[in-house]
Each structure stands twice: as structure tokens, then as C-alpha cells.
Amino acid sequence: MTREVRGRARESIVALDRAHLWHPYTAADDWEREDPIVVARARGAWIEDVDGTRYLDGNSSWWVSALGHNHPRLVSALRRQSDALCHVALAGTTHEPAAHLARELTAVAPAGLTRAFFTDDGSTAVEAAVKMALQYFRQRGMPEKRRFLALDGAFHGETLAAASLGGIELFRRPFGGVLFDCVRAPLPEEGGHGRAFDALLDLVRSHAHELAAVVVEPLVQGALGMRMYAPALLSELARVARENDVLLVADEVFTGFGRTGPMFACEHAGVTPDLLCLGKALCPLLPLGATLATEAIYDGFRGDRSRAFLYGHTFAGNPLGTAVAREVLAIFRDERVLERGAEIARRIARAFTDLTSAPGVRATRTLGCIGAADLAPAAGGETGMLESSYLGARGWTVYELAKEMGAYLRPLGDTVYVCPPLTIDDDDLDRLLAILDTCVRRTGAMS
Ligand SMILES: *Cc1c(COP(=O)(O)O)cnc(C)c1O
């Protein structure tokens, strides 16, 4: 195709989009001003515009493409499975990919998680965990245990139960009065044990009689702006929850699959939660979620039919998604993805340490293959801590500059971050980190 033909194709896509497409997490007026990347193809760490311009994908496409885009083994697993069986319900039937994946997932998960319940995506993995916890206590004769404790600034997805757990005020406000009320704990200190963390433990103890579960994003609150807390806090929280007969739900939709170093962030703390939610990198080609449970939880649903978990998504455990997820696990084994992740983590840590003293940078932090920098807000642009990760404008300045330099670095408001594919090579990673460094320093120099 000539450049001119490609240009016309691009224009018509953008025109149709502007006329009819409603984008997630996007303000309509901003969108009309934006010149979007019109993605035609993607491979490895790169996404490519219809016009041929290439961009390094700095956030693995919303934290999904942990193995890079269109990993050839994943694409061929999808192709193979689609020749045999694309879809069948998972009631009265089973199939090889779902049965094997359930076995393989529980084998790599923290010891004690023995059952996999499949859902459509991360939100529904959390939704299922909430309903499992409620029904579990009701069937143990403790129906008063029907509340949840969640953290300030938490993000657990979009369905009503998942959004009820969410603690980012900006996202809750439109649905005020409809979302259920959680016991809300303050953000634990980043450095370690402190007053906020004590308050959290006290809330677990004092509300234990009415709490079904504590729900946390282990170690990293991604959507809040990559806020981090120490593993010791997670293990202490798990202990106090157990002592008080409160379930621990770990939402590893973001942190799972090597993002923080080990396969799951809970491993940093040696914790086995009662329920573990997975999505995103579980299946980078198609939507798929999973809620892993202990045998004790599963046993709570035995007995007559009315005690069954009467909940299920139409596409639960669909053959295509589960076949791809099996291949994900095989790639983690065969290609030593976690070992590669450790080298990526070292480079990210070095780059963000260098950024700490850059003008306009307030703080940086890293864990595994996540690096984040909080930028000082523009004059007059101060927002509350729980809103800055969306309303802050500084990060968008970095975003625009980075785009010109060939990197896609979507910010969380005033927080800029990288969470690249764990398969990115050294040259591409260094290039990504150099672009970030340059753009942050330029943005800082503008203030
Ligand atoms: C993205 C995310 C979700 C929601 O997953 P979806 O697939 O978007 O429904 C839930 N929890 C966490 C921690 C997430 O990062």
C-alpha cells in the first residue's frame, strides 16, 4: 500500500471511531482533540500504527501482554484449539483445556489452592470471589458475616460488587447509593508497619463478627498509581484474618504471572489466600478470568443441590481461552520467563533510581517488572491523593512527548510508570527506559 492509501484508511477509521465508538476511561471532549494510535498489528513489545509508525508498549496493553504481543506459541495454540473446538458450555460437559488448566494453575498457585472456577475477566473473577465468600458463611450458619473490608484507593474491577470494593472516590461517585458499603481501611504505609496498618488490623478484629472477607491487591495497588506496601504487612494481615475467621481474597489480576518477581505477589509474603483472583496475563489473547479456591471453601458448597454455587458465566472456561492459558504456563516454564523478569527488574530499578533526583519528580518506586515515578503536579493542579492518579495532568505531558519518541506510556494521572512485557529484549527495554527518562526530565524542566 502506498503511504497515501494508508493515510486514507487511517483517516476513515478515525472518522468512524469519532462518530460511533465510546471508549473506556476516556473523556469525550479529550478524545476529539486526540490523535489516536490506530493500531494495525503488534508483535513482541511493539505496536504498530496503520501508517507504519511503531511504538514500544510501555504497559503491556493495560497489563495483559506479559509475554509480548502475538507470541507465536500463543497464536498457534489458539489456532490449534480453534480447529478442534471453539466453544461449549461447561455444565454437564468438560474438555481437555479446562481440566488440564485447572490442574496446572492450582499446581503453580500458592500451596493449598486446589480448585479453579473460570470466569470471563478480572472483574468477574472478583465478583465470583465475593459471592463465594458470602455463600460460604451463610452455609456455615453465619449469615451475619456478609461485609467486606477493602483498602482506600483499591481497584478490583468494574462490575457492581467489584466496584463496591473499589476505593477510588472518582470511580465510585457516579454509582453512589447503589454500590454496597465496605469497611474501608486506610492505605498501609509504603515503608512498613505504621499507624495506618495498625488501624487496618484493628478494623479486621473489631468487624470480624460481620466480615466475610478482606480483599486486597497484594503488595501493589496498580490502578491507584502503583502504590506499594511491604510483604510483611500482607503476611500479618493474612494471619490476623485467619485468627478472626475472616477470609482473605487476593486480587492478583494485575500482580499475577511474574509481574512483581515471583509467579504471584502472595509468594513474597509466603501467604496462601482463601481465594485468588486472576485475569489479564492469564490469557493475553482473549478474555478469561479465574478464581482459585482452597478445598475448605469448595467443601463449604457440598450437600444438597441448593448448596451449590449457583453462579456461572456463559463463556466460563471456554476452550479457546483455556487452551491459550495453558500455553502461557508452558511458556513460563520453557522460556524461563521469571528469570528473564529478574534481569528486567534490575534494569527498571536502576533507571528509576536515576530518576529519583530528576527535576519535578516527587518519588519513585519499583517492584519486579514495575517502575513508577510520581511527578509534581502542575501549578494549581493539586488533587486529592485518591484522585491524582486520574485527574493529574503531568503524566499526560510525558505521554505526548513519549509518543513522539516512539513509546506508548499511558500514565495514571501524575504517576508515570512502565510495566513492559517480560519478554522484552535488553535493547528495547533500554530504549523504553531512556525515552521515559528524557520525557520526565523535559516535563520537569517545563515547570
Ligand atoms: C484490571 C483489574 C481488574 C479488572 O479486570 P478486567 O479484566 O478489566 O475486568 C481487577 N482487579 C485488578 C487488580 C485489576 O488490575
Boltz pocket constraint, residues with backbone or C-beta under 6 A from the ligand:
constraints:
  - pocket:
      binder: B
      contacts: [[A, 62], [A, 121], [A, 122], [A, 123], [A, 124], [A, 126], [A, 155], [A, 156], [A, 157], [A, 158], [A, 217], [A, 222], [A, 223], [A, 251], [A, 252], [A, 253], [A, 254], [A, 255], [A, 279], [A, 280]]
      max_distance: 6.0
